[in-house]
Amino acid sequence: MSGSRVAVIGGGLAGVLSALRLQEAGHTVELREAAPRLGGMIAPLRLGSVEVDSGAEAYATRGGVVRALCEDLGLEVAAPQGTPHIWWRHGTFPMAEGVLGIPSSLDDPALAVLEPDEFAAVAAEAQLGRHVGATATTVGDLVRARLGEAALAKLVAPVAQGVYSLSPDKMPLSAFAPTLLEALATEGSLLAAVALVRGPGSAAVEQPIGGMFRLITAIAERFVTAGGSVRTSASVSSLRRGGSGFLLTLHDGEVLDVERVVIATPAAPAGVLLGNLGVEIQVPPVRTARSALLAVTTPALDAHPVGSGVLLAERDDTLHARALTHYSAKWPWAETGQHVLRLSYPEHILATRADALRDASRFVGVEIQEHEVLGFASVGWDSMPTRIDASNRDFIVETALEAGVDLVGAWLDGNGIAAVVAGTTRVVR
């Protein structure tokens, strides 16, 4: 269908990119976003003297879809700098330079966390038959079978919990490392398979220089230049059949008469809008992500004592945060005479300035003084989607499509930016 008038509801990444794809395909697109700004969970925050990411800060390079999009938009990208670390009560160790905490070499400094017998088990992995772990379905199953329980607990579990809030046993290989078993069959060793999958010197993530939020700005600018219409602070109150196909009524009284509708909102409002059309879907649960950001001038941080940051490996009741990113060390463009630190918290903790100072000081091993703080912000995202399986996603997408509505967004395609970008391709048909 070419030349249709299309309404896109929701202006996060999925919405603005769907709008751009449709506008450039010859449609006339009306984009409406309830919030005062576009971007959803890709959002800028002014902290001290610099604007940084308060939400998603990087994308996975696997597949190359986001890098290709950035290149098409003229955005220069960069890999993160510094080595991430794992924090234990007895010391801080580098994170493995591999995949999901799985090392690609016995020379990886991350293996220093292992006891001699535990290291020996990893070293002997290459002698195992190719069949060992070949039928694994989760990251936990595979690592346990090939490297042992200690390597799973000390190398992989902290990454799984700190980055994805999941146990490795709850992480399907098909979703988190889809080519690893094939590489294992080829290489005969999990470490060699990781080296093959990752590639020499390649980074697992990247961001546009200047912040992830620049991607939203670039997409929106191209959309408007192509003739698209955008309104923010414009929430849709009802969706019904009528006119050319669909009538959307907004809370401010605007009515849109369109032939197609793309819903790019979080799951709950998407369910309400579909319900207006008599389509019932089971809305998946959501969780809350909380973080705190500090801008400080602490001189000792010039040495980047924990590289790009740390993940908490074991519970410590004196620490409330689960992870710290030294944002300005990880992304050097942000180091403008100050250091930006970002701490991740459990969803039940709304961190105060004092919480952030205490936890940051513990993580970096440097006492950050109150007078060194240039800026502080506590951030919460209340609609973080939980993962749904592919068959359920396909059923929901197809059910909506039968009603003439396209669905896109992180709650369907996954929280990762790359997954969301890939999911938007289905709106062009």
C-alpha positions in Angstrom: 0.0 0.0 0.0 1.7 3.2 -1.2 0.7 6.8 -0.6 -1.5 6.1 2.5 -2.0 8.5 5.3 -0.6 6.9 8.4 -0.7 7.8 12.1 2.1 6.6 14.3 1.2 6.7 18.0 4.3 6.9 20.2 7.5 8.8 19.7 10.2 6.5 21.2 12.8 5.0 19.0 10.4 2.5 17.4 7.9 5.3 16.7 10.2 7.9 15.2 12.0 5.3 13.1 8.8 3.7 11.9 7.5 7.2 10.9 10.7 7.9 9.0 10.6 4.6 7.2 7.0 5.1 6.2 7.5 8.7 5.1 10.4 7.8 2.9 8.4 5.0 1.4 5.9 7.5 0.1 3.3 7.7 2.8 2.0 10.8 4.6 2.8 10.3 8.3 1.4 11.9 11.4 3.5 11.2 14.5 2.0 11.8 17.9 3.8 11.5 21.2 2.1 12.0 24.7 5.3 13.1 26.4 6.9 16.6 26.0 9.8 15.1 24.0 10.6 12.3 21.6 12.9 9.4 22.4 11.2 7.4 25.2 13.9 5.7 27.2 16.6 7.2 25.0 16.8 10.6 26.8 19.3 13.4 27.4 20.0 14.8 30.8 22.0 18.0 31.6 24.5 17.2 34.4 27.0 19.7 35.4 28.5 21.1 32.2 27.5 18.3 29.8 24.4 16.6 28.4 24.5 12.8 28.9 22.3 9.8 28.4 19.8 9.2 31.3 18.4 6.1 29.7 19.8 3.7 27.1 23.4 4.7 26.3 24.6 2.2 23.7 23.6 -0.3 21.1 24.8 -3.9 20.4 27.0 -4.0 17.3 26.0 -7.6 16.5 24.2 -7.6 13.2 25.3 -4.1 12.2 21.7 -2.7 11.8 22.2 0.3 14.2 25.6 1.2 12.9 24.2 1.1 9.3 21.4 3.4 10.5 23.9 5.8 12.1 26.0 5.9 9.0 22.9 6.6 6.9 22.1 9.5 9.2 25.6 10.9 9.2 26.3 10.1 12.8 29.9 9.3 13.8 30.0 6.4 16.2 32.6 5.2 18.7 33.3 2.1 20.8 33.6 2.4 24.6 36.9 3.0 26.2 38.3 1.3 29.3 37.8 -2.1 30.7 34.7 -2.9 32.8 35.3 -4.6 36.1 33.5 -7.0 38.5 33.3 -5.9 42.2 33.8 -8.5 44.9 34.2 -7.8 48.6 37.8 -9.1 48.5 38.7 -7.2 45.3 37.9 -5.8 41.9 38.7 -7.8 38.8 38.4 -7.0 35.0 35.4 -8.4 33.2 36.3 -11.0 30.5 36.8 -9.6 27.0 34.5 -12.0 25.3 30.7 -12.6 25.2 28.5 -12.3 28.2 31.4 -12.7 30.5 32.8 -15.8 28.7 36.5 -15.2 27.9 37.9 -15.8 24.5 41.4 -16.6 25.7 43.2 -18.1 28.7 45.3 -14.9 28.8 42.2 -12.9 29.8 43.0 -11.0 33.0 39.5 -11.7 34.2 40.5 -15.3 34.9 42.5 -14.0 37.9 39.3 -14.2 40.0 39.4 -18.0 39.7 41.2 -20.3 42.2 43.9 -22.5 40.7 41.7 -25.6 40.3 38.9 -23.5 38.8 41.3 -22.0 36.3 42.5 -25.6 35.5 39.0 -26.6 34.6 38.7 -23.7 32.1 42.2 -24.5 30.7 41.1 -28.1 30.1 38.0 -27.1 28.2 39.6 -27.3 24.8 40.2 -31.0 25.5 36.5 -31.7 25.9 34.6 -33.3 23.0 32.6 -31.1 20.7 29.4 -32.8 21.9 29.8 -31.4 25.5 27.3 -28.6 25.8 26.2 -29.0 22.2 22.5 -29.4 23.2 22.5 -26.6 25.7 19.6 -24.2 25.5 20.7 -21.5 27.9 23.9 -19.6 28.6 24.0 -21.2 32.0 23.8 -24.7 30.6 26.5 -24.1 28.1 29.0 -22.4 30.4 28.4 -24.9 33.2 29.0 -27.9 30.8 32.2 -26.5 29.2 33.9 -24.3 31.9 32.5 -25.5 35.2 30.3 -24.1 38.0 32.9 -21.7 39.3 33.5 -20.0 36.0 29.8 -19.6 35.6 29.4 -18.0 39.0 32.4 -15.8 38.9 32.7 -14.7 35.3 29.2 -15.0 33.7 26.6 -14.6 36.4 27.7 -11.1 37.5 27.4 -9.9 33.9 24.0 -11.6 33.4 22.7 -10.2 36.7 24.3 -6.8 36.3 23.4 -6.1 32.7 20.3 -8.1 32.1 18.9 -8.7 35.6 18.7 -12.4 34.7 20.2 -15.6 35.9 22.3 -17.2 33.1 20.0 -20.2 33.4 17.1 -17.9 32.3 19.0 -16.6 29.2 18.2 -18.5 26.0 21.2 -18.9 23.8 18.9 -18.3 20.8 18.2 -14.8 22.1 21.5 -13.8 23.8 24.2 -15.6 21.8 22.5 -17.2 18.7 25.7 -18.2 16.9 27.7 -19.5 19.8 26.7 -23.2 19.4 27.4 -23.2 15.7 30.8 -21.6 16.4 31.4 -24.3 19.1 30.8 -27.0 16.6 33.2 -25.4 14.2 36.0 -24.6 16.7 35.6 -27.4 19.2 36.2 -25.0 22.2 33.9 -22.5 23.8 36.8 -20.0 24.3 37.7 -20.3 20.6 34.0 -20.0 19.7 33.7 -16.8 21.6 36.8 -15.4 19.9 35.2 -16.3 16.5 31.8 -14.8 17.3 33.3 -11.6 18.7 36.0 -11.1 16.1 39.4 -9.6 16.7 39.4 -6.3 18.5 35.7 -5.8 18.0 33.5 -4.0 20.6 30.2 -5.5 21.6 28.5 -2.0 21.9 28.8 1.5 20.4 27.1 4.8 20.6 26.9 7.9 18.5 29.6 10.4 19.6 27.8 12.9 21.8 25.3 10.5 23.2 22.7 7.9 22.2 20.0 10.6 22.3 21.6 12.1 19.2 20.1 9.2 17.2 16.6 10.3 18.1 17.4 13.9 17.1 18.8 12.8 13.7 15.9 10.5 12.9 13.3 13.2 13.9 15.1 15.9 11.8 15.2 13.7 8.7 11.5 12.8 9.2 10.4 16.4 9.4 12.7 17.3 6.4 10.9 14.6 4.4 7.6 16.2 5.1 6.5 14.3 8.2 4.3 15.9 10.9 5.3 15.6 14.6 3.5 16.7 17.7 4.6 16.1 21.3 2.5 16.5 24.4 -0.2 15.0 22.2 -1.8 12.0 23.7 -4.4 9.8 21.9 -7.6 9.3 23.9 -9.4 7.0 21.5 -8.9 4.9 18.4 -11.9 3.8 16.4 -12.9 2.7 12.9 -14.3 5.3 10.6 -13.5 7.9 7.9 -10.7 6.6 5.6 -10.1 3.6 7.9 -9.3 4.9 11.4 -10.2 8.0 13.5 -7.8 9.0 16.3 -9.0 11.5 18.8 -6.5 13.3 20.9 -7.0 14.7 24.4 -6.6 18.3 23.0 -9.5 17.7 20.5 -7.4 17.0 17.4 -8.9 14.2 15.2 -6.8 12.4 12.7 -8.5 10.5 9.8 -6.0 7.9 8.5 -5.8 4.7 6.5 -3.2 3.0 8.6 -2.1 3.0 12.2 1.2 2.1 13.8 1.1 1.7 17.6 4.6 2.3 19.1 3.7 2.8 22.7 4.5 0.7 25.7 2.5 -2.4 26.1 -0.2 -1.1 28.5 -1.4 1.8 26.3 -1.1 -0.4 23.2 -3.5 -2.8 24.9 -6.0 0.0 25.6 -5.9 1.3 22.1 -6.3 -2.1 20.6 -9.2 -2.7 23.0 -10.9 0.3 21.4 -11.0 -1.8 18.2 -12.3 -4.9 19.9 -8.9 -6.6 19.9 -7.8 -8.1 23.2 -4.2 -8.9 23.9 -2.5 -10.1 27.1 -0.3 -7.3 28.2 3.1 -8.5 29.6 4.3 -7.2 32.9 6.8 -4.4 33.2 9.5 -3.5 35.7 11.1 -0.3 36.9 14.7 0.6 36.2 16.3 3.1 38.6 19.6 4.9 38.4 21.4 7.9 39.8 23.9 10.2 38.0 26.7 12.3 39.5 29.0 14.9 38.0 32.0 15.3 40.2 35.5 16.9 40.1 37.3 14.3 42.2 41.0 14.4 41.1 41.6 10.7 41.8 39.1 9.7 39.2 41.4 11.1 36.5 43.2 7.8 36.7 40.0 5.8 35.9 40.5 3.4 38.8 37.8 1.0 37.7 38.0 1.5 33.9 34.6 2.0 32.4 32.8 0.8 35.5 31.9 -2.1 37.8 29.2 -4.7 38.3 28.4 -6.0 41.8 29.1 -9.7 41.9 28.0 -10.6 45.4 25.5 -9.1 47.9 26.9 -6.5 50.3 24.3 -4.9 52.6 26.4 -1.7 52.8 25.9 -1.2 49.1 22.6 -0.3 47.6 23.7 0.1 43.9 24.1 -2.9 41.7 26.5 -1.4 39.2 28.5 1.8 38.4 29.4 3.2 35.0 32.2 5.7 34.8 30.3 7.3 31.9 32.9 9.9 31.0 35.7 7.4 31.0 33.7 5.0 28.9 32.7 7.7 26.5 35.6 10.3 26.5 33.6 13.0 24.7 31.8 13.5 28.0 34.9 14.2 30.0 34.8 18.0 30.0 36.7 18.9 33.2 34.4 16.7 35.3 33.6 13.0 35.8 30.2 11.6 35.2 29.2 8.5 37.2 26.1 6.5 36.7 24.8 4.0 39.3 22.1 1.4 38.7 19.7 0.5 41.6 17.1 -2.1 42.3 13.6 -1.0 41.4 12.5 -0.5 45.1 15.3 2.0 45.8 14.9 5.7 44.8 18.5 6.7 45.4 19.3 10.0 47.2 22.3 12.1 46.7 23.8 10.7 49.8 23.2 7.1 48.6 24.9 7.8 45.3 27.9 9.4 46.9 28.4 6.6 49.4 27.9 3.8 46.8 30.1 5.5 44.1 32.9 6.0 46.7 32.8 2.3 47.6 32.8 1.1 44.0 35.7 3.3 42.8 37.7 3.0 46.0 38.0 6.8 46.2 36.2 9.0 48.8 34.1 11.5 46.8 33.5 14.7 48.8 30.3 16.6 48.8 32.0 19.8 47.7 33.2 18.0 44.6 29.7 17.3 43.3 28.6 19.5 40.4 25.4 17.8 39.6 23.1 14.9 40.7 19.9 13.3 39.3 17.8 10.3 40.3 16.1 8.7 37.3 13.4 6.1 37.1 11.9 4.3 34.1 8.6 2.7 35.1 7.7 0.8 31.9 10.7 -1.4 31.3 9.3 -4.4 29.4 10.0 -7.9 30.4 11.0 -10.4 27.7 8.2 -12.3 25.9 8.9 -15.4 23.8 9.0 -15.2 20.0 5.8 -17.2 19.4 3.8 -15.0 21.8 5.2 -11.9 20.1 4.3 -13.2 16.6 0.8 -14.0 17.8 0.3 -10.5 19.2 1.7 -8.8 16.0 -0.4 -10.9 13.7 -3.6 -10.4 15.8 -3.1 -6.6 15.6 -2.3 -6.8 11.9 -5.6 -8.6 11.2 -7.3 -5.5 12.7 -5.2 -3.3 10.4 -2.8 -2.1 13.0 1.0 -2.5 13.1 2.7 -2.9 16.4 6.4 -2.1 17.1 8.5 -1.4 20.2 10.8 -2.8 22.8 8.0 -4.8 24.6 7.7 -6.9 21.5 11.1 -7.0 20.0 13.3 -6.7 23.1 14.9 -3.9 25.1 18.0 -3.7 23.0 18.2 -0.8 20.5 19.3 -3.2 17.8 16.2 -5.3 18.3 13.9 -2.3 18.2 15.5 -1.0 15.0 15.2 -4.3 13.3 11.6 -4.6 14.4 10.6 -1.4 12.6 11.3 -2.9 9.2 8.0 -4.8 9.3 5.9 -1.6 9.0 7.1 -1.1 5.4 5.2 -3.5 3.2 
